[in-house]
Amino acid sequence: MATFLYRLGRLAFRRRGYVALLWVAILAAVGLGALQAPGASDEEFSTPGIESQKAFDLMQERFPGAAADGATARVVFVAPHGQKVTATANKKAVEETVDALGDGTQVAGVADPFTAKAVSDDGTTAYATVTYKVKSSAVTDASRTALENAVDQARDAGLTVEAGGSAMDSGGGPGGTAEIIGIAIAAVVLLVTFGSLAAAGLPLLTAILGVGLSMFTITVLADALGLSTSTGTLAMMLGLAVGIDYALFVVSRYREERAKGRAPEEAAGLAVGTAGSAVVFAGLTVVIALAGLSVVGIPMLTKMGLTAAGAVIVAVVIALTVVPALLGFWPNAVLAGSARRGDGGRRRLFRARKATTPQGDNRGTRWARFVLRRPVPVLLLGVVGLGALAVPMTQLQLGMPGDEAKSTSTTERRAYDDLAKGFGPGFNGPLTIVVDAKGTDDAKGGVSTVRERIAATDGVVSVSQPRFNKAGDTAVFTATPSTSPTDEKTKTLVKTIRGERPAIESAAGASFEVTGNTALNIDISGKVQSALVPYLVTVVGLAVVLLLVVFRSLLVPLKAALGFLLSVLAALGAVVLVFQQGHGAGLFGVEQTGPIMSLMPIFLVGIIFGLAMDYEVFLVSRMRESYVHGESAKEAVVSGFRHSARVVVAAALIMIAVFAGFVGENDSMIKMIGFGMATAVLLDAFVVRMAIVPAVLALLGDRAWWLPKWLDRLLPRVDIEGEALTRRPDAVTAPAPDPAGDETAEARV
C-alpha cells in the first residue's frame, strides 16, 4: 500500500499539469451535466415495515387522487379578551379572511370554521384549514405571501391570528450560512497551525473541489436514482469535513519531510505513501459507517448514507492526487516562513533532527509524557467523566419535534399554543384511523363499531365522523388524544389502541390501522431505536476488522471501538441533558424541551464514528510507525503525539467550529444536530484520543501491539506505516528554497 501510494504521489507531483487538467475536465463535465439534469425529485419520506406506513399506503390506494400528501395550513383566530369569535364583527372578519385565503392557483380549498364546526367550546378560538394542490416543498413564495397578507387583514380587524402547518415550511435550514462560517473558522485554524497562507488555503481549495464535484454528481444522478433534495445535505457536511482533514494530514506530512531535507518530489511521495495510507483507511472507516445506515431500513437514510460515502471517496482520491499535484506547482509555498526565507538545508536538517530528540519537545510531547507518568488517574478521570455524562442517555426519549419545539417568535409556534389552549393539548396531534371493511357484509356497521370502541378508550377525548371512499369499503376518521403529541401518555395510548385490535376487529368484522403524524413519529422512533444496536454491531465490527489489518494489533482496535462508544454515549447524554431535560437550555437558545429527534442517534453514531476513526488512524498510525521502526512502546506514544497531535487538534477544532455554527440556527432540529456533533467531536478528540488512548497504551506497553501468530498469518499486510519505504536509500538534502517560491532542483533517488 505505502509503496503504491508513494509512486502515485511522485507521479502526481511530476505530472501535475495533466492531473490538474484531468480534474478540471471532470469537474466541467459533471457540472455541465448537472445544469442539464432534471434535478432532484420530491421524494416522499417512507418507512417500510411500520404500521403507520401501511395505513398511509392503504389510504393512497383506496382514496386515489385525494392528495393525502398535499400541503395544509391552519389559520388560527383568537378573539380579543372577553370576546368570542362568533360575535358579529369578529365573525365577519374571519369570513372575509377565509375568502381571501381561497384565492391562489395552488389552493385546493378552505374549510370555513363556522360550517366545519372548528370553533372551540368557549367560543374564543377558531381555525380555518387551507388545503393545497401541491406538496409543501412545492408551495411557492407567492402562495405563502398571499396567506400572510390574508392573516394581516384579520389582524387589522383586531383578532389575534397565527398560521401553522406544512405549507408554512419553506425548507428553511442553514441556507449555507453555517458552512460559510465553518470555512472561515477553518481558514483561521489552518493559518495558525501552519503559519502559511498557501498551506492553509490548499486544504480548503481541495475540500471545496471535492464537495463541488460530489454535489454536481448527486444532481446528475438524482432523477435516475430517485434522490430527494435533502439527500445531499449529509454529503456536503461530511465532504467538507473530511476533505479538509485528509488534505491537512498530507500537507502536514509533506512539510515534515521537507524539514528533514527531502527534495520536494520525494517529500510529496513520502507524504502520500505514509499519511496517504492513513487517509485511505480512515476514509474506509467513514464509508463503512455511512454505508451501514442501510441497516436501519429507511430508504431516505440509506440514500443519504451512500451519497455521503461517495463524497468521502471523492475526498480521499483528491487528497491522494490533487494535493501532491498542487504541491508540485508550488513546492515551497506551503512551508513555514523561516523555511521559505532560505535558512539553509543544513540548519533545517539540524532542526529536524533536534526535533526528534527528547530535548526538541513540543506541546504534544509534553502532554504525552504527562499522561505516561500518570496513566491511571488520567484514564479514571476520562472514563468516569464520560460515564457521568452518558447517564442521562438512559432516559432518552425519541420523537419528531414539530411546531411545539420552534421559537415563540414564530407564528407556527404561537398557532400551536393557541390551538392547544382552545381545543386541548391533543388537538395538535390527532390519530388517523384507517378502517378496511372490504369483503364485509356491513361495512358501515363495522366502521361504526371500530369508531365507538376507540372513542371509549381512556385517553381519547373525541373522534370525528368517518369519511368513506367511493367504493364504500374503506373509511378514515380521527381520534383526538387528551395529551400532546410528544407526551409519553400519547405513546401509551397508541400502544393501547393497537393492543386492543384483536378484540375490536373481532367485534367489528373489519380491520384497522393507526397512522397520522403522531403515530408515524412513534413508529419511526421505535424502528430507529430497535435498529441502533444492530447498526452499532455492524459498523463497529467491520471497523474493528479493518483496524486489525491497519495496526496488526488485537487490543488497539478494541480500545478504539470502546473509546468511540464512550464518547458517543456521552454526547447523547449531553443532548438529553440540554434538549430533553432542559439543563442549560437557555445558554443554547432552546426555548422548548422535548423528545430527541428520532434520527439523531443514528446520524450521531454514523458521522462521529467516521470522524473518530479518522483521528484514531492518524494519531495511532504514527505511534505504530515509530514502534515498527524500533522505538519502545512508550517512546512511540510520544513520537505519535510529536508528529500528529497538532494536526489532530486543528482538525478537531475545525469540525467543532463547523458543527457549532448550526447551534445558532432557529430550527430546533438543526440546533440539536449541531450541538450533538460539536459535543461528540470535542469529547472524542480531546478526552478519548488525547487522554484515554495514551493512558491505555502506557498501561499496555508492548502488549498493545501484540497479535496472535495465527491471526498474523491470516491478515493481509498493507504497510500503512511505510516500512517498505525505509529500505529505500535516503534522498539527498534539497538545496535551500528560493525566496520567490519557485521550484528547486529536485534530487533524484
Disulfide bonds with the S-S distance in Angstrom:
none
